[in-house]
């Protein structure tokens, strides 16, 4: 799962709990993908159950938890820089505990204490149940506490981590870990092997969201559509979630092309609550590069999935991930990626230059032989092309009628509201139109390459 929704360095909203007099206060910062956001909600829930209150900022906190990403080197560099900033905060408030948790903690393990000497707790993605004990023990230890053992059975069953975010759209993690072992990806090494949560547990969390007033749920997994629990398929789970009263929209991310089956396409097409939007990572338009990545599909396979989706739902919105500059990528490989973008015309894309990660097969066996300058040149061409395509796709929505779920105030103008279409496009609503949590019907008056504006 790539970084999306919560850009690196941006703090996710903290989970709010009613403080008790004298309760220790915790502040959680989130870096990375939606699963990290969901994990931060889970951590907040675990700590709230242990008597912690929520601090409004790191400056007011007794405990600071930094939940991290290890997908790219830049992500780790930003967290190290942030840890240095927080060390100054610890000096101002003696006794403050700093915990670095998640994928980066798992990736760097004991090296992290050297790079971030102010850290008190280093905990991996399967250690969140033990956070209260780790934080308590850290107050009496001179050396950082390390808890990074991966647990192939941990799905956090029974915990109530779904409540968080904006109160309108909530996350439910249905699957942890990954078994794909793409040669460039560190996720199987930082989050462990794939394991799904029991359907009853998933439905319990979705009902919890509905009872709390949430209108939308996003199901999360590293390769979410490979989910299976005994005889329950991903398609069957999608239909079961759609049957829960109170939830009006259902999304999922990120599916893996190899596991995108006909029954899942049928469920999306037939279930009104299932949003007609799919994020489908392609990574490259070259079969040679896909083979070196061990993605398990060809460009023709990917093209067929897109054709099947559009045949069932002509207006479906599609986004993707593109990774440029991978080992051995030639100018011709790069050109094939650009050609595929022109052919398939994704609504949007998350685009990255390859960053070698240790532990991976690529780091051990494939040379990182594309120069940084070449990577950046190719990335710039990919970004420029996608901006043109996105601008055209978004412009085509002008004059259309769209149903928008209102999420909250616009960041640029709090008098206006921001919502999203079924196709996951951001829409800015004029003042006085709609309220938070409401589904409103609007007409699109204008568009940029990333935003629609209701007239």
C-alpha positions in Angstrom: 0.0 0.0 0.0 1.5 3.3 -1.1 1.3 6.6 0.8 -2.0 8.3 0.1 -4.6 10.4 1.9 -2.2 11.3 4.7 0.9 12.8 3.0 4.3 12.3 4.6 4.8 14.8 7.4 1.1 15.6 7.9 -0.4 14.7 11.2 -3.6 12.8 11.2 -6.4 14.0 13.5 -6.0 12.6 17.0 -8.5 10.2 18.4 -10.5 12.3 20.9 -11.5 10.8 24.3 -12.9 12.5 27.4 -10.0 13.2 29.7 -10.1 12.1 33.3 -8.5 14.4 36.0 -4.8 13.6 36.1 -4.8 11.3 33.1 -1.6 11.1 31.1 -2.0 12.8 27.7 -1.0 11.2 24.4 -0.5 12.7 21.0 -0.3 10.5 17.9 1.3 11.6 14.7 0.8 9.6 11.5 3.0 9.2 8.5 2.1 7.1 5.4 -0.9 5.2 4.1 -4.5 4.7 5.2 -3.5 1.6 7.1 -1.2 3.7 9.2 -4.1 6.1 9.9 -6.2 3.1 10.9 -3.4 1.8 13.1 -3.2 5.2 14.8 -6.9 5.0 15.6 -6.2 1.6 17.0 -3.4 2.8 19.2 -5.5 5.7 20.4 -8.3 3.2 21.3 -5.8 0.9 23.2 -4.4 3.8 25.1 -7.8 5.3 25.9 -8.8 2.0 27.4 -5.7 2.2 29.6 -6.7 5.6 30.9 -4.9 8.0 28.6 -6.5 11.2 27.4 -5.8 12.9 24.1 -3.5 15.9 23.8 -4.3 18.6 21.3 -0.6 18.9 20.3 2.8 17.4 20.9 3.7 20.3 23.1 0.9 19.4 25.6 1.6 15.6 25.6 3.1 13.4 28.2 3.4 10.7 25.5 4.2 11.3 21.9 3.6 8.4 19.5 5.0 8.7 15.9 3.4 6.1 13.6 5.7 5.6 10.7 6.1 4.4 7.1 9.0 2.5 5.6 8.0 2.4 1.9 10.4 5.1 0.8 13.7 6.4 2.2 12.3 9.9 2.2 9.6 8.8 4.6 12.2 7.5 7.1 14.3 10.7 6.7 11.3 12.8 7.6 10.6 10.8 10.7 14.2 11.0 11.9 14.1 14.8 11.4 10.8 14.9 13.3 12.3 12.8 16.1 15.1 15.4 16.4 12.5 18.2 16.8 10.7 16.2 19.5 13.9 15.7 21.4 13.8 19.4 22.1 10.2 19.0 23.3 11.3 16.3 25.7 14.0 18.6 27.2 11.3 21.2 27.8 9.0 18.7 29.5 11.1 16.2 31.4 9.4 12.8 31.7 7.8 13.0 28.2 7.9 9.6 26.5 8.6 9.3 22.8 7.6 6.2 20.9 8.3 5.5 17.3 6.1 2.7 16.1 5.0 1.0 12.8 6.7 0.0 9.7 9.8 2.1 10.1 10.3 0.8 13.6 10.1 -2.8 12.3 12.4 -2.0 9.4 15.2 -0.3 11.3 14.8 -2.1 14.7 17.8 -1.4 17.0 19.4 1.0 14.4 16.6 3.4 15.1 17.9 4.2 18.6 21.2 5.3 17.1 19.5 7.5 14.5 16.9 8.9 16.9 18.6 8.8 20.4 15.6 10.6 22.0 13.3 7.6 21.4 12.1 5.6 24.4 9.9 2.9 22.8 10.4 1.2 19.4 7.4 -1.0 18.5 6.4 -2.8 15.4 3.0 -3.1 13.8 2.1 -6.2 15.8 2.9 -4.7 19.2 0.0 -2.2 19.7 -1.8 -4.3 22.3 1.2 -3.9 24.5 1.6 -0.2 24.1 0.3 0.7 27.7 2.8 -1.7 29.3 5.7 -0.5 27.0 5.0 3.2 27.8 4.8 2.5 31.5 8.0 0.5 31.5 9.9 3.1 29.4 9.6 5.6 32.3 11.9 3.5 34.4 14.4 2.5 31.7 17.6 4.3 30.6 17.7 2.5 27.2 14.9 2.3 24.6 12.5 -0.6 24.9 12.3 -2.7 21.7 9.3 -4.7 20.8 9.3 -5.6 17.1 8.5 -9.3 16.9 6.0 -10.0 14.1 3.0 -12.1 15.0 1.5 -14.1 12.1 -1.8 -14.4 14.0 -2.3 -10.8 15.2 -5.3 -9.1 13.6 -6.3 -7.1 16.7 -9.6 -8.9 17.0 -11.8 -7.6 19.7 -10.3 -4.1 19.8 -12.3 -1.1 18.8 -9.9 0.8 16.5 -12.3 1.8 13.8 -13.6 5.0 15.4 -11.5 8.0 14.4 -10.9 10.3 11.4 -13.4 12.9 10.4 -16.5 11.2 11.9 -17.9 10.7 8.4 -15.6 8.1 6.7 -14.0 5.4 8.8 -11.4 2.7 8.2 -11.7 -1.0 8.9 -8.6 -3.2 8.4 -9.7 -6.5 7.1 -6.3 -7.9 6.3 -2.7 -7.5 7.6 0.6 -8.3 6.0 1.4 -9.4 2.5 2.4 -12.6 0.7 3.2 -11.1 -2.7 6.9 -10.3 -2.1 7.3 -7.9 -5.1 11.0 -7.4 -5.4 11.0 -3.7 -4.7 8.6 -3.8 -1.7 9.6 -3.9 2.0 6.0 -4.4 3.3 6.2 -8.2 3.8 9.3 -7.7 5.9 7.8 -4.8 8.0 4.2 -6.0 8.4 4.7 -9.8 8.1 2.7 -12.5 6.2 -0.8 -12.0 5.0 -3.7 -12.9 7.4 -7.3 -11.8 7.3 -9.6 -10.8 10.1 -12.7 -12.9 10.8 -15.8 -11.7 8.9 -17.7 -11.3 12.2 -15.0 -9.0 13.5 -15.1 -6.9 10.4 -18.8 -6.6 10.4 -18.7 -5.7 14.2 -16.4 -2.8 13.4 -18.5 -1.6 10.5 -21.6 -1.7 12.7 -19.7 0.2 15.3 -19.0 2.9 12.8 -22.6 3.0 11.7 -23.8 3.3 15.3 -21.4 6.2 15.8 -22.9 8.1 12.8 -20.3 7.3 10.1 -21.7 7.3 6.6 -18.8 5.7 4.7 -16.4 2.8 5.4 -13.1 2.0 3.7 -11.9 -1.6 3.9 -8.1 -1.8 4.1 -5.6 -4.4 3.3 -2.1 -4.5 1.7 -3.7 -6.6 -1.2 -7.2 -6.2 0.0 -8.9 -8.3 -2.7 -6.9 -11.4 -1.8 -8.9 -11.6 1.4 -10.4 -14.9 2.2 -11.7 -16.4 5.4 -12.6 -20.1 5.1 -15.4 -20.0 2.5 -15.9 -16.2 2.6 -14.5 -14.5 -0.4 -13.7 -10.8 -0.8 -16.8 -10.3 -3.0 -19.0 -12.0 -0.4 -17.6 -9.8 2.3 -18.2 -6.6 0.2 -21.9 -7.6 -0.1 -22.2 -8.3 3.6 -20.7 -4.9 4.5 -23.1 -3.2 2.1 -26.1 -4.8 3.9 -25.3 -2.9 7.1 -27.8 -0.2 7.8 -26.5 3.3 8.3 -23.5 2.9 6.0 -24.2 4.6 2.7 -20.9 4.2 0.9 -18.3 1.4 0.9 -14.8 1.6 -0.5 -11.7 -0.6 -0.4 -8.0 -0.2 -1.0 -5.6 -1.4 -2.3 -6.5 -4.3 -4.6 -3.9 -6.3 -6.4 -4.4 -6.9 -10.1 -3.8 -10.7 -9.9 -6.6 -11.1 -7.4 -9.2 -8.9 -9.3 -11.8 -11.5 -10.0 -15.1 -11.4 -11.9 -17.2 -11.8 -8.7 -15.6 -8.7 -7.3 -16.3 -6.7 -10.5 -19.9 -8.0 -10.3 -20.3 -6.9 -6.7 -19.0 -3.4 -7.5 -21.4 -3.1 -10.4 -24.4 -4.5 -8.6 -24.2 -3.1 -5.1 -25.4 0.6 -5.0 -23.4 1.3 -1.9 -20.1 0.1 -3.4 -18.4 3.2 -4.9 -17.7 3.1 -8.6 -14.0 3.8 -8.0 -11.0 1.5 -8.0 -7.4 2.2 -7.1 -5.5 -0.4 -9.2 -1.7 -0.2 -9.0 0.0 -0.9 -12.3 3.6 0.3 -11.4 4.9 0.0 -15.0 3.8 -0.2 -18.6 6.6 -2.6 -19.5 6.3 -6.4 -19.2 10.1 -6.7 -18.7 9.9 -4.3 -15.7 6.8 -6.0 -14.3 8.6 -9.3 -14.5 11.7 -8.0 -12.6 9.3 -6.6 -10.0 7.6 -10.0 -9.7 4.2 -8.4 -10.0 2.7 -11.6 -11.4 0.8 -10.0 -14.3 1.5 -8.6 -17.7 0.4 -5.3 -19.3 -2.2 -7.3 -21.3 -3.5 -8.9 -18.1 -3.9 -5.4 -16.5 -5.5 -4.0 -19.6 -8.0 -6.8 -19.6 -9.0 -6.0 -15.9 -9.5 -2.4 -16.8 -11.6 -3.4 -19.9 -13.8 -5.6 -17.7 -14.3 -2.9 -15.1 -15.3 -0.3 -17.8 -17.5 -2.8 -19.6 -19.5 -3.4 -16.4 -19.3 0.3 -15.3 -18.5 2.7 -18.1 -18.3 5.7 -15.7 -16.0 4.0 -13.2 -13.1 6.1 -11.9 -9.7 4.6 -11.9 -6.5 5.6 -10.2 -3.1 3.9 -10.0 0.4 3.7 -8.7 3.4 4.2 -11.0 7.0 3.5 -10.0 9.7 4.8 -12.3 13.4 4.2 -12.4 13.3 0.5 -11.2 16.4 -1.7 -11.9 17.1 -2.1 -15.6 14.4 0.2 -16.8 15.2 1.5 -20.3 14.0 4.5 -22.2 11.8 2.1 -24.1 10.3 0.7 -20.9 9.6 4.3 -19.8 8.0 5.1 -23.1 5.7 2.1 -22.7 4.6 3.4 -19.3 3.7 6.7 -20.9 1.9 5.0 -23.7 -0.2 2.9 -21.2 -1.1 6.1 -19.3 -2.3 7.7 -22.6 -4.3 4.6 -23.4 -6.0 3.9 -20.1 -6.3 7.6 -19.0 -6.3 7.2 -15.2 -8.3 9.8 -13.3 -5.3 10.2 -11.0 -2.1 8.5 -10.0 0.4 8.3 -7.2 3.8 8.5 -8.9 7.2 7.8 -7.4 10.8 7.3 -8.3 12.2 4.0 -7.1 14.0 4.1 -3.8 15.9 1.0 -2.9 14.9 -0.6 0.4 17.2 -3.0 2.2 15.7 -6.5 3.1 14.0 -6.6 -0.3 15.0 -9.0 -3.2 15.8 -6.0 -5.4 18.3 -4.6 -2.8 20.0 -8.0 -2.6 20.0 -9.1 -6.2 19.1 -6.3 -8.6 21.3 -3.2 -9.2 19.9 0.2 -8.6 21.3 1.3 -11.9 19.2 4.2 -12.9 20.8 7.5 -11.9 18.9 9.9 -9.6 18.8 12.5 -12.4 17.4 10.0 -14.8 14.8 8.9 -12.3 13.7 12.4 -11.7 13.5 13.2 -15.4 11.3 10.2 -16.0 9.2 11.0 -13.0 8.7 14.6 -14.2 7.5 13.3 -17.5 5.1 10.9 -15.9 3.7 13.6 -13.6 3.4 16.1 -16.4 1.4 13.6 -18.6 -0.8 12.6 -15.7 -1.6 16.3 -14.9 -2.8 16.8 -18.5 -4.9 13.6 -18.4 -6.4 14.5 -14.9 -7.2 18.0 -16.0 -9.1 16.6 -19.0 -10.9 14.0 -16.9 -11.9 16.5 -14.3 -13.0 19.1 -16.9 -15.3 16.5 -18.4 -17.3 16.6 -15.1 -18.3 20.2 -15.6 -22.1 20.4 -16.1 -22.6 16.9 -14.6 -24.8 16.1 -11.7 -22.9 14.5 -8.8 -23.9 13.1 -5.4 -21.4 14.3 -2.8 -20.8 13.1 0.7 -19.8 16.1 2.8 -16.8 15.5 5.0 -16.1 18.8 6.6 -14.9 22.4 6.1 -12.7 23.3 3.1 -9.1 23.9 4.1 -8.8 27.0 2.1 -12.1 28.6 3.1 -13.8 27.3 6.3 -17.1 28.9 5.1 -17.2 26.4 2.3 -17.6 22.6 2.7 -15.6 19.8 1.2 -17.0 16.5 0.0 -16.3 13.6 -2.3 -18.1 12.1 -5.2 -18.8 8.4 -5.6 -15.7 8.4 -7.8 -13.6 9.8 -5.0 -13.1 13.2 -6.5 -12.9 16.2 -4.1 -15.7 18.7 -4.5 -15.8 22.2 -2.9 -19.4 23.3 -2.0 -20.4 26.9 -1.8 -21.3 28.3 1.6 -24.8 27.3 2.7 -25.0 24.1 0.6 -25.1 20.9 2.6 -23.9 19.9 6.1 -21.2 17.5 7.4 -22.3 13.9 6.9 -25.0 14.7 4.4 -25.3 13.3 0.9 -26.1 16.3 -1.4 -26.9 16.4 -5.1 -24.9 19.2 -6.9 -24.0 20.4 -10.4 -20.3 20.8 -11.1 -19.6 24.3 -12.2 -15.8 24.2 -12.8 -12.8 22.0 -12.3 -9.1 22.0 -11.8 -6.9 18.9 -12.4 -7.5 17.7 -8.8 -10.7 19.4 -7.6 -14.3 19.9 -8.7 -16.4 22.9 -7.7 -20.1 22.8 -7.2 -22.0 25.8 -8.7 
